[in-house]
Amino acid sequence: MSFMPSSSSSNDSMEIMPEQNPDMEYPTLTPIGKASSGRKGLLSRGKHSIGKIINKAGQLSNFRQKPTHSIDGEILGQTESTRLEPKGSKESALHDKLPAMSEPSMLLSEMMRAALYTSLPVLVQGKNWILVYSTWRNGISLSTLYRRSMLCAGPSLLIVGDRRGAVFGGLVEAPLRPIIKRKYQGTKDCFVFTNVDGHPVICRPTGVNNYFTFCSPEYLAMGGGGHFALYLDGDL
């Protein structure tokens, strides 16, 4: 998803949202794309359970998971990984404050959307969420995803869903520019996320390096240090 001022009325958004085909895995930028069957990242391996994925996430050198903390609709300042669990009236109040979306998401629950909202940079909180790319509308093509990301510069949510029902992705900095040389892009505001038993988990950069987002003509990846946190091949 891309984020626009509340006065904007664009019909596009940055989420890949394909139709629910049981034989495919889907990413959404807010993107849904098919995870690669080759060099897959920890958060995009459909054959593994999400529990195993989260256990392995702690091995990443760029995105690290710490013991989770419960918060009530607030951002935990310096944590690198946070389990967000809005509760009771505070949960309802947070949902009431969520910005409008250009169209309903096929991947995000309200709980997940609330968790992602509180984790966004302050400058984009309160802005409407605009769908820029979805596989069902724009086709299953990484090059199209890159091209569509140029429509809205700034922080955008890449949202991926697999055939087992897992939802994961990351915050990227658009536009996403494919390059041949191994050069990363993005800022320390980038993060990756997934859901465990319905509870959102946010993994933030550790600060060890600047391996945020790598855009190749053949694949898109987040994280580094020997293991990608998320990997999507050219066919999504």
URUR-V394568 format. One record per residue. RES is the residue in three letters. PHI is phi as a letter, one per 40 degrees, with the letter a starting at -180 (none if undefined). D_CENTER is the distance of its C-alpha to the mean C-alpha in Angstrom with 2 decimals. Layout:
RES/PHI/D_CENTER ; RES/PHI/D_CENTER
This chain:
MET/none/8.64 ; SER/b/11.21 ; PHE/b/13.43 ; MET/b/17.17 ; PRO/d/20.24 ; SER/d/21.44 ; SER/c/24.38 ; SER/c/22.47 ; SER/b/22.91 ; SER/c/20.90 ; ASN/c/20.27 ; ASP/c/17.29 ; SER/a/13.54 ; MET/c/10.36 ; GLU/b/9.13 ; ILE/c/10.40 ; MET/b/12.46 ; PRO/c/15.38 ; GLU/c/18.34 ; GLN/c/18.47 ; ASN/c/20.49 ; PRO/c/21.23 ; ASP/c/21.84 ; MET/b/18.53 ; GLU/b/14.92 ; TYR/b/12.52 ; PRO/c/9.26 ; THR/b/8.42 ; LEU/none/7.62 ; THR/d/7.25 ; PRO/none/7.63 ; ILE/b/9.48 ; GLY/b/11.30 ; LYS/c/13.82 ; ALA/c/13.41 ; SER/c/16.28 ; SER/c/19.45 ; GLY/b/20.45 ; ARG/c/18.64 ; LYS/c/15.70 ; GLY/c/13.32 ; LEU/c/13.56 ; LEU/c/10.38 ; SER/b/11.28 ; ARG/c/14.96 ; GLY/c/15.96 ; LYS/c/19.44 ; HIS/c/18.62 ; SER/c/18.24 ; ILE/c/15.26 ; GLY/d/17.94 ; LYS/c/18.88 ; ILE/c/15.42 ; ILE/c/15.07 ; ASN/c/18.66 ; LYS/c/18.05 ; ALA/c/15.06 ; GLY/c/17.81 ; GLN/c/19.33 ; LEU/c/16.79 ; SER/c/18.46 ; ASN/b/15.61 ; PHE/b/13.18 ; ARG/b/15.55 ; GLN/b/15.79 ; LYS/b/18.76 ; PRO/d/20.63 ; THR/c/18.76 ; HIS/b/20.16 ; SER/c/20.52 ; ILE/b/20.28 ; ASP/b/21.30 ; GLY/g/18.89 ; GLU/b/19.02 ; ILE/c/17.11 ; LEU/c/18.63 ; GLY/d/19.71 ; GLN/b/19.74 ; THR/c/17.93 ; GLU/c/15.54 ; SER/a/14.20 ; THR/b/14.79 ; ARG/c/15.29 ; LEU/b/15.29 ; GLU/b/18.05 ; PRO/c/19.40 ; LYS/b/22.92 ; GLY/f/25.84 ; SER/c/26.76 ; LYS/c/24.20 ; GLU/c/21.44 ; SER/c/23.24 ; ALA/c/23.69 ; LEU/c/20.01 ; HIS/c/19.21 ; ASP/c/22.07 ; LYS/c/20.59 ; LEU/c/17.21 ; PRO/c/17.28 ; ALA/c/18.04 ; MET/b/15.84 ; SER/c/17.41 ; GLU/a/17.33 ; PRO/c/16.28 ; SER/c/12.99 ; MET/c/13.86 ; LEU/b/10.96 ; LEU/c/10.42 ; SER/c/13.42 ; GLU/c/14.92 ; MET/c/14.52 ; MET/c/10.76 ; ARG/c/10.73 ; ALA/c/13.35 ; ALA/c/11.67 ; LEU/c/8.65 ; TYR/c/11.52 ; THR/c/13.65 ; SER/c/11.27 ; LEU/c/10.98 ; PRO/d/13.77 ; VAL/d/16.99 ; LEU/c/17.80 ; VAL/b/15.18 ; GLN/c/15.69 ; GLY/g/18.05 ; LYS/c/17.08 ; ASN/c/16.54 ; TRP/c/13.31 ; ILE/b/14.23 ; LEU/c/13.18 ; VAL/b/13.71 ; TYR/a/13.15 ; SER/a/13.40 ; THR/c/15.13 ; TRP/c/17.82 ; ARG/c/18.81 ; ASN/b/18.34 ; GLY/g/18.91 ; ILE/c/17.35 ; SER/a/17.48 ; LEU/c/15.43 ; SER/c/18.06 ; THR/c/17.60 ; LEU/d/13.88 ; TYR/d/15.06 ; ARG/c/17.91 ; ARG/c/16.17 ; SER/c/13.83 ; MET/c/17.22 ; LEU/c/17.92 ; CYS/b/16.01 ; ALA/c/15.97 ; GLY/h/14.01 ; PRO/d/10.62 ; SER/a/8.14 ; LEU/c/4.75 ; LEU/c/3.85 ; ILE/b/4.37 ; VAL/b/6.91 ; GLY/b/10.09 ; ASP/b/13.08 ; ARG/c/16.75 ; ARG/c/17.18 ; GLY/g/15.06 ; ALA/c/12.22 ; VAL/b/8.74 ; PHE/a/5.87 ; GLY/i/2.84 ; GLY/a/2.57 ; LEU/c/4.96 ; VAL/b/7.50 ; GLU/b/11.08 ; ALA/c/12.58 ; PRO/c/14.80 ; LEU/c/13.70 ; ARG/b/17.17 ; PRO/c/18.17 ; ILE/b/20.86 ; ILE/c/23.27 ; LYS/c/23.81 ; ARG/c/21.50 ; LYS/b/20.20 ; TYR/c/16.84 ; GLN/b/15.38 ; GLY/h/13.32 ; THR/b/14.39 ; LYS/c/14.54 ; ASP/c/12.22 ; CYS/c/9.19 ; PHE/a/7.60 ; VAL/b/5.84 ; PHE/a/6.04 ; THR/a/8.07 ; ASN/b/11.08 ; VAL/b/14.63 ; ASP/f/17.49 ; GLY/g/15.57 ; HIS/b/14.73 ; PRO/c/11.31 ; VAL/b/11.19 ; ILE/b/9.61 ; CYS/b/10.68 ; ARG/c/11.73 ; PRO/d/13.75 ; THR/c/17.27 ; GLY/g/19.04 ; VAL/c/20.85 ; ASN/a/19.72 ; ASN/b/17.65 ; TYR/c/15.68 ; PHE/c/12.35 ; THR/b/11.47 ; PHE/b/14.17 ; CYS/b/14.84 ; SER/b/17.81 ; PRO/d/19.58 ; GLU/c/19.23 ; TYR/a/15.66 ; LEU/b/12.34 ; ALA/a/11.47 ; MET/b/9.94 ; GLY/g/12.46 ; GLY/a/16.16 ; GLY/g/19.50 ; GLY/h/20.40 ; HIS/a/17.31 ; PHE/c/13.90 ; ALA/c/11.08 ; LEU/a/9.29 ; TYR/a/11.62 ; LEU/b/12.05 ; ASP/c/15.67 ; GLY/c/17.38 ; ASP/c/17.88 ; LEU/f/14.28
